[in-house]
């Protein structure tokens, strides 16, 4: 009998939430309330281990792998809406197992980079081997932007970035042979991928923007390695940039990043 | 010093945006002076000023144009002014102070305020640079980076920096590639996962995930598109195989014709020393020749497999009793060994 009671209380939750007017983007996510441990437990009891396993490996893992192709973060809301559906009550357990599969089978780490909007990314858990995967030349472009932001203390005006890129023969207004529409790549693609944040500067006329590191960059990019490359380029000791050096030391690759489990 | 001044000025700008109280005076002593001047200016014009000079439209126009000029030079030389090695920011502030002496009316004062916003912003950025340890100079950075990317400095003067196109030629084509290869080590990007045959079309619907479509009942559109695509793919493969088989037969016959007495070593024939996968394809295609009775295989005196075409006349006489099957296995390791063993530069079956 108490099973039925809990089902009713859960559906009560949903009606209450759907009543609140929210932004479209978050709407379906707001319908979802994190199930409690006992709810998960009850949910698991109703399913066979094979059913759970199929959901986890065949569907969730595959879904995340395919979604990750474009390097846009994966939204929890999409995962629930598209894959989990009626299994959503065991969401935490499914994610735990998916993370385990990624770690043990693929050498990847499933990370929540934005705990507020529940965005996930995959991160390489293995030491980079080099030359194993095809090089994506956009990485070079991204590196220039991220490292300039880092070297200049975390925030850089858009015009500064474009000036530097112009010197590197990349014109924002033109189609580049390697990158296509550079302006779009930088201000849209990199931003959606959460490598960059593109923030409007108040009181500017015409409108101006600042760039800073996005959540994916924080999780995925090593400041120490940037500084190392920078030092190599300038033939200079990395310690000579004392501020940056200290920052790089403080944010060693994976310290303090939140992980899904 | 001027960073501090700017903060003072900024607080004015924030306090009463757009009003005539903003003004361009600078320096600690100016702060008090400006206060009294501004107060007066806000309510009535200075009594001792001659009415003429206040209202002379020509003078006012000139003042405004000088302000605009100042603002635009500041905006255009932003990078220069920001460079830690000079005092240009102070200079333009002083220039603005000189201009402000003649400001009596709101329109001019508004321009002064606009200049103030621009200058404040520059001051803030310059201050940020100081925090960042000052050691990073974007122009040195780009120079070093260009060298790293393989910029050819011999052609054309590097000192002149013409806008745009002309300089493009000096950067080699793989410049960004080179940079990306080195920069990769800074990223812990997960390698992206792709189906070998691209099971789902990645491009068109951006937010809609592909898996969703697979799981749903196939919509009408999917029904319509899927079979045609598959047929096309199938036909293409069929054709490609036939063409390849045809091509290989041509090679075999021409080698045989060159010297019918000399046996053609099977491995020499199929192995592509540069590509394992090519080799496998060759074996695959050659097997069709055997199956169709267009070629035969035999072992020579040293028990090595040889291949020879069957003469046109004899084709079709293929005795069913002589039919045999054999399996050829080849691993990359074996393939490597074979390429050495058969000391193979002669590429019999060069790729198309």
Interface residues (C-beta under 8 A of the other chain):
Chain A: X59 X62 X63 X65 X66 X67 X68 X69 X70 X71 X78 X82 X83 X106 X108 X121 X122 X123 X124 X125 X128 X130 X132 X133 X135 X136 X137 X138 X139 X140 X141 X142 X143 X144 X147 X148 X151 X152 X153 X155 X157 X159 X160 X163 X164 X167 X168 X169 X171 X174 X178 X179 X201 X203 X204 X219 X220 X221 X222 X225 X226 X229 X230 X233 X234 X240 X241 X242 X243 X244 X253
Chain B: X78 X79 X117 X121 X125 X128 X129 X131 X132 X133 X135 X136 X138 X139 X140 X141 X142 X144 X145 X146 X148 X149 X161 X164 X167 X168 X171 X176 X177 X178 X179 X180 X181 X182 X183 X184 X185 X186 X187 X188 X189 X190 X191 X192 X193 X194 X200 X202 X207 X209 X210 X211 X212
